[in-house]
């Protein structure tokens, strides 16, 4: 059973809280193929990882901790991007005017590789604690696209294979991107917004995605959930109660609170 959790709200839809509870409910393994954090806004999370000579975010850490198997954040999140705020007026190397791409951690078959933006202000702690001496350095979008076509594509292909091999799996998307992995079939999809979850048949959702043209963002063509949902009706819409911070941090508590949504999602997956 493969379940996808996507966000209807790009800012903070509640995808990770929903996903951790679903992992506890379904006794599944979680994946977040792409993720990122900001050196300024997510500084505590950045420091905790870099202090250990690693780079991952709190979402991947929460998913790994809630998974049925013992997995590392890097294994379930092969692509992690570090950003920092930008005060420039241009769109930046990958089309984000308000923030600057600093570096990527790309994990393929358990080995971490790094890709660094040549013009970025790389934090001294990253240079000191991450193995950046052997990193690939990119100074233009064409050069970065070449790297992504090879290295990033290999990482996503590898994690897609891991997803297909799992008996029960929950894949969390990022931002408002409709599908974070190509060539993976999903049995059911939950699109999460604050206060509700809309549940879709996996085949219908992926067919709707196939007719939507991608939007050029951050060096990629991506289909947003909003565009996909214009071509796909939900099988169910379930209200999600607001949770206190302690409950949001406890996958079992989330599983209890969101049980009706999970029942609907799994029922559609098994239909």
One Martini backbone bead per residue (centre of mass of N, CA, C, O) as a GRO file, in nm:
protein
  271
    1UNK     BB    1   0.091   0.040   0.027
    2UNK     BB    2   0.054   0.364  -0.130
    3UNK     BB    3   0.103   0.688   0.013
    4UNK     BB    4   0.002   1.029  -0.040
    5UNK     BB    5   0.127   1.353   0.075
    6UNK     BB    6  -0.020   1.664   0.018
    7UNK     BB    7  -0.032   2.019  -0.043
    8UNK     BB    8  -0.255   2.306  -0.052
    9UNK     BB    9  -0.037   2.465   0.121
   10UNK     BB   10   0.273   2.602   0.092
   11UNK     BB   11   0.351   2.679   0.378
   12UNK     BB   12   0.144   2.520   0.621
   13UNK     BB   13  -0.043   2.230   0.597
   14UNK     BB   14   0.047   1.958   0.775
   15UNK     BB   15   0.198   1.710   0.649
   16UNK     BB   16   0.386   1.591   0.872
   17UNK     BB   17   0.181   1.537   1.087
   18UNK     BB   18   0.002   1.356   0.915
   19UNK     BB   19   0.229   1.149   0.841
   20UNK     BB   20   0.307   1.048   1.126
   21UNK     BB   21   0.028   0.938   1.197
   22UNK     BB   22   0.010   0.744   0.952
   23UNK     BB   23   0.249   0.568   1.031
   24UNK     BB   24   0.121   0.466   1.294
   25UNK     BB   25  -0.146   0.355   1.174
   26UNK     BB   26   0.010   0.174   0.926
   27UNK     BB   27   0.295   0.074   0.974
   28UNK     BB   28   0.511   0.265   0.824
   29UNK     BB   29   0.715   0.415   0.574
   30UNK     BB   30   0.892   0.712   0.533
   31UNK     BB   31   0.895   0.979   0.276
   32UNK     BB   32   1.117   1.262   0.151
   33UNK     BB   33   1.267   1.335  -0.129
   34UNK     BB   34   1.217   1.647  -0.076
   35UNK     BB   35   1.410   1.912   0.086
   36UNK     BB   36   1.436   2.199   0.323
   37UNK     BB   37   1.634   2.476   0.456
   38UNK     BB   38   1.704   2.762   0.664
   39UNK     BB   39   1.960   2.924   0.807
   40UNK     BB   40   1.769   3.130   0.955
   41UNK     BB   41   1.472   2.998   1.013
   42UNK     BB   42   1.634   2.693   1.069
   43UNK     BB   43   1.885   2.699   1.262
   44UNK     BB   44   1.857   2.473   1.473
   45UNK     BB   45   1.834   2.242   1.268
   46UNK     BB   46   2.098   2.291   1.128
   47UNK     BB   47   2.290   2.264   1.374
   48UNK     BB   48   2.223   1.977   1.462
   49UNK     BB   49   2.328   1.845   1.202
   50UNK     BB   50   2.614   1.983   1.158
   51UNK     BB   51   2.740   1.888   1.428
   52UNK     BB   52   2.736   1.582   1.279
   53UNK     BB   53   2.801   1.614   0.967
   54UNK     BB   54   2.508   1.701   0.862
   55UNK     BB   55   2.204   1.712   0.632
   56UNK     BB   56   1.888   1.805   0.768
   57UNK     BB   57   1.550   1.800   0.859
   58UNK     BB   58   1.269   1.788   1.058
   59UNK     BB   59   1.088   1.620   0.876
   60UNK     BB   60   1.276   1.375   0.829
   61UNK     BB   61   1.314   1.316   1.128
   62UNK     BB   62   1.015   1.257   1.195
   63UNK     BB   63   0.971   1.029   0.988
   64UNK     BB   64   1.191   0.839   1.087
   65UNK     BB   65   1.084   0.812   1.384
   66UNK     BB   66   0.784   0.704   1.279
   67UNK     BB   67   0.887   0.460   1.158
   68UNK     BB   68   0.889   0.113   1.140
   69UNK     BB   69   1.175   0.160   1.058
   70UNK     BB   70   1.524   0.190   1.067
   71UNK     BB   71   1.586   0.523   0.971
   72UNK     BB   72   1.738   0.768   0.802
   73UNK     BB   73   1.694   1.075   0.682
   74UNK     BB   74   1.872   1.036   0.420
   75UNK     BB   75   1.721   0.777   0.311
   76UNK     BB   76   1.426   0.940   0.283
   77UNK     BB   77   1.612   1.213   0.200
   78UNK     BB   78   1.808   1.265  -0.078
   79UNK     BB   79   1.703   1.577  -0.097
   80UNK     BB   80   1.884   1.861   0.033
   81UNK     BB   81   1.825   2.209   0.094
   82UNK     BB   82   2.011   2.510   0.128
   83UNK     BB   83   1.918   2.819   0.254
   84UNK     BB   84   1.908   3.184   0.218
   85UNK     BB   85   1.859   3.491   0.244
   86UNK     BB   86   1.767   3.748   0.004
   87UNK     BB   87   1.846   4.100  -0.110
   88UNK     BB   88   1.790   4.076  -0.388
   89UNK     BB   89   1.634   4.123  -0.727
   90UNK     BB   90   1.669   3.858  -0.829
   91UNK     BB   91   1.611   3.504  -0.895
   92UNK     BB   92   1.848   3.345  -0.914
   93UNK     BB   93   1.958   3.036  -0.994
   94UNK     BB   94   1.644   2.899  -0.905
   95UNK     BB   95   1.403   3.120  -0.886
   96UNK     BB   96   1.456   3.281  -0.589
   97UNK     BB   97   1.433   3.603  -0.477
   98UNK     BB   98   1.418   3.561  -0.141
   99UNK     BB   99   1.639   3.332  -0.200
  100UNK     BB  100   1.940   3.131  -0.150
  101UNK     BB  101   2.121   2.904  -0.297
  102UNK     BB  102   2.373   2.696  -0.154
  103UNK     BB  103   2.304   2.373  -0.105
  104UNK     BB  104   2.338   2.018  -0.166
  105UNK     BB  105   2.216   1.703  -0.057
  106UNK     BB  106   2.315   1.388  -0.208
  107UNK     BB  107   2.168   1.059  -0.196
  108UNK     BB  108   2.342   0.752  -0.300
  109UNK     BB  109   2.358   0.458  -0.170
  110UNK     BB  110   2.454   0.610   0.116
  111UNK     BB  111   2.590   0.851  -0.039
  112UNK     BB  112   2.728   1.167   0.005
  113UNK     BB  113   2.664   1.463  -0.181
  114UNK     BB  114   2.779   1.789  -0.302
  115UNK     BB  115   2.622   2.108  -0.396
  116UNK     BB  116   2.762   2.425  -0.492
  117UNK     BB  117   2.728   2.760  -0.491
  118UNK     BB  118   2.960   2.978  -0.599
  119UNK     BB  119   2.795   3.263  -0.496
  120UNK     BB  120   2.755   3.178  -0.216
  121UNK     BB  121   2.696   3.210   0.136
  122UNK     BB  122   2.872   3.001   0.310
  123UNK     BB  123   2.871   2.874   0.599
  124UNK     BB  124   3.123   2.808   0.812
  125UNK     BB  125   2.999   2.547   0.939
  126UNK     BB  126   2.978   2.397   0.670
  127UNK     BB  127   3.281   2.403   0.594
  128UNK     BB  128   3.378   2.256   0.863
  129UNK     BB  129   3.149   1.992   0.877
  130UNK     BB  130   3.148   1.953   0.575
  131UNK     BB  131   3.235   1.777   0.269
  132UNK     BB  132   3.326   2.037   0.046
  133UNK     BB  133   3.596   1.988  -0.107
  134UNK     BB  134   3.435   1.765  -0.311
  135UNK     BB  135   3.243   1.942  -0.434
  136UNK     BB  136   3.011   2.052  -0.650
  137UNK     BB  137   3.039   2.335  -0.867
  138UNK     BB  138   2.804   2.598  -0.942
  139UNK     BB  139   2.748   2.898  -1.184
  140UNK     BB  140   2.487   2.782  -1.337
  141UNK     BB  141   2.203   2.657  -1.464
  142UNK     BB  142   2.318   2.462  -1.676
  143UNK     BB  143   2.510   2.322  -1.478
  144UNK     BB  144   2.293   2.234  -1.278
  145UNK     BB  145   2.122   2.066  -1.475
  146UNK     BB  146   2.340   1.857  -1.531
  147UNK     BB  147   2.355   1.751  -1.243
  148UNK     BB  148   2.052   1.678  -1.206
  149UNK     BB  149   2.037   1.470  -1.441
  150UNK     BB  150   2.224   1.283  -1.270
  151UNK     BB  151   2.241   1.291  -0.955
  152UNK     BB  152   1.944   1.353  -0.878
  153UNK     BB  153   1.817   1.129  -1.048
  154UNK     BB  154   1.951   0.894  -0.900
  155UNK     BB  155   1.827   0.949  -0.623
  156UNK     BB  156   1.527   0.925  -0.711
  157UNK     BB  157   1.546   0.642  -0.830
  158UNK     BB  158   1.634   0.500  -0.569
  159UNK     BB  159   1.389   0.584  -0.388
  160UNK     BB  160   1.172   0.464  -0.570
  161UNK     BB  161   1.263   0.173  -0.525
  162UNK     BB  162   1.213   0.172  -0.219
  163UNK     BB  163   0.911   0.232  -0.232
  164UNK     BB  164   0.830  -0.021  -0.404
  165UNK     BB  165   0.941  -0.233  -0.179
  166UNK     BB  166   0.731  -0.148   0.010
  167UNK     BB  167   0.445  -0.243   0.173
  168UNK     BB  168   0.439   0.029   0.358
  169UNK     BB  169   0.380   0.370   0.245
  170UNK     BB  170   0.487   0.716   0.300
  171UNK     BB  171   0.461   1.009   0.095
  172UNK     BB  172   0.607   1.328   0.109
  173UNK     BB  173   0.578   1.623   0.003
  174UNK     BB  174   0.645   1.958  -0.129
  175UNK     BB  175   0.480   2.202  -0.072
  176UNK     BB  176   0.269   2.225  -0.380
  177UNK     BB  177   0.347   1.950  -0.484
  178UNK     BB  178   0.191   1.682  -0.621
  179UNK     BB  179   0.463   1.510  -0.715
  180UNK     BB  180   0.788   1.383  -0.607
  181UNK     BB  181   0.755   1.118  -0.797
  182UNK     BB  182   0.843   0.917  -1.043
  183UNK     BB  183   0.731   0.602  -1.115
  184UNK     BB  184   0.486   0.606  -0.896
  185UNK     BB  185   0.235   0.434  -0.746
  186UNK     BB  186  -0.082   0.525  -0.600
  187UNK     BB  187  -0.359   0.438  -0.404
  188UNK     BB  188  -0.351   0.712  -0.232
  189UNK     BB  189  -0.460   1.060  -0.155
  190UNK     BB  190  -0.355   1.336   0.051
  191UNK     BB  191  -0.487   1.663   0.091
  192UNK     BB  192  -0.348   1.918   0.293
  193UNK     BB  193  -0.505   2.132   0.524
  194UNK     BB  194  -0.604   2.343   0.742
  195UNK     BB  195  -0.868   2.132   0.875
  196UNK     BB  196  -0.808   1.929   0.620
  197UNK     BB  197  -0.888   1.631   0.412
  198UNK     BB  198  -0.831   1.516   0.087
  199UNK     BB  199  -0.948   1.227  -0.090
  200UNK     BB  200  -0.781   1.010  -0.332
  201UNK     BB  201  -0.747   0.841  -0.600
  202UNK     BB  202  -0.456   0.752  -0.735
  203UNK     BB  203  -0.516   0.721  -1.038
  204UNK     BB  204  -0.675   0.986  -1.077
  205UNK     BB  205  -0.457   1.179  -0.981
  206UNK     BB  206  -0.236   1.096  -1.191
  207UNK     BB  207  -0.405   1.162  -1.440
  208UNK     BB  208  -0.439   1.461  -1.377
  209UNK     BB  209  -0.138   1.525  -1.377
  210UNK     BB  210  -0.084   1.442  -1.686
  211UNK     BB  211  -0.264   1.709  -1.795
  212UNK     BB  212  -0.057   1.892  -1.655
  213UNK     BB  213   0.132   2.162  -1.672
  214UNK     BB  214   0.422   2.270  -1.583
  215UNK     BB  215   0.600   2.478  -1.358
  216UNK     BB  216   0.852   2.703  -1.351
  217UNK     BB  217   1.073   2.595  -1.079
  218UNK     BB  218   1.378   2.571  -0.964
  219UNK     BB  219   1.469   2.415  -1.246
  220UNK     BB  220   1.163   2.310  -1.280
  221UNK     BB  221   0.891   2.104  -1.363
  222UNK     BB  222   0.578   2.163  -1.187
  223UNK     BB  223   0.304   2.027  -1.026
  224UNK     BB  224   0.031   2.141  -0.875
  225UNK     BB  225  -0.230   2.080  -0.677
  226UNK     BB  226  -0.424   2.292  -0.785
  227UNK     BB  227  -0.414   2.195  -1.082
  228UNK     BB  228  -0.498   1.899  -1.035
  229UNK     BB  229  -0.778   1.948  -0.878
  230UNK     BB  230  -0.931   2.056  -1.137
  231UNK     BB  231  -0.925   1.722  -1.241
  232UNK     BB  232  -1.021   1.629  -0.937
  233UNK     BB  233  -1.218   1.440  -0.722
  234UNK     BB  234  -1.309   1.372  -0.417
  235UNK     BB  235  -1.398   1.100  -0.207
  236UNK     BB  236  -1.309   1.278   0.050
  237UNK     BB  237  -1.390   1.494   0.340
  238UNK     BB  238  -1.189   1.578   0.630
  239UNK     BB  239  -1.170   1.680   0.938
  240UNK     BB  240  -0.921   1.864   1.131
  241UNK     BB  241  -0.798   1.899   1.425
  242UNK     BB  242  -0.663   2.083   1.648
  243UNK     BB  243  -0.327   2.085   1.785
  244UNK     BB  244  -0.114   2.047   2.013
  245UNK     BB  245   0.222   2.035   2.032
  246UNK     BB  246   0.243   1.762   2.181
  247UNK     BB  247   0.063   1.607   1.977
  248UNK     BB  248   0.224   1.669   1.715
  249UNK     BB  249   0.484   1.505   1.841
  250UNK     BB  250   0.270   1.253   1.852
  251UNK     BB  251   0.180   1.002   1.647
  252UNK     BB  252  -0.041   0.864   1.821
  253UNK     BB  253  -0.210   1.119   1.868
  254UNK     BB  254  -0.262   1.175   1.571
  255UNK     BB  255  -0.397   0.907   1.501
  256UNK     BB  256  -0.642   0.958   1.683
  257UNK     BB  257  -0.735   1.241   1.571
  258UNK     BB  258  -0.713   1.125   1.243
  259UNK     BB  259  -0.874   0.857   1.195
  260UNK     BB  260  -1.091   0.926   0.981
  261UNK     BB  261  -0.892   0.999   0.757
  262UNK     BB  262  -0.738   0.727   0.753
  263UNK     BB  263  -0.975   0.546   0.692
  264UNK     BB  264  -1.039   0.672   0.416
  265UNK     BB  265  -0.765   0.630   0.280
  266UNK     BB  266  -0.739   0.318   0.315
  267UNK     BB  267  -1.004   0.239   0.181
  268UNK     BB  268  -0.924   0.347  -0.100
  269UNK     BB  269  -0.661   0.182  -0.132
  270UNK     BB  270  -0.826  -0.110  -0.095
  271UNK     BB  271  -1.055  -0.095  -0.330
   0.00000   0.00000   0.00000
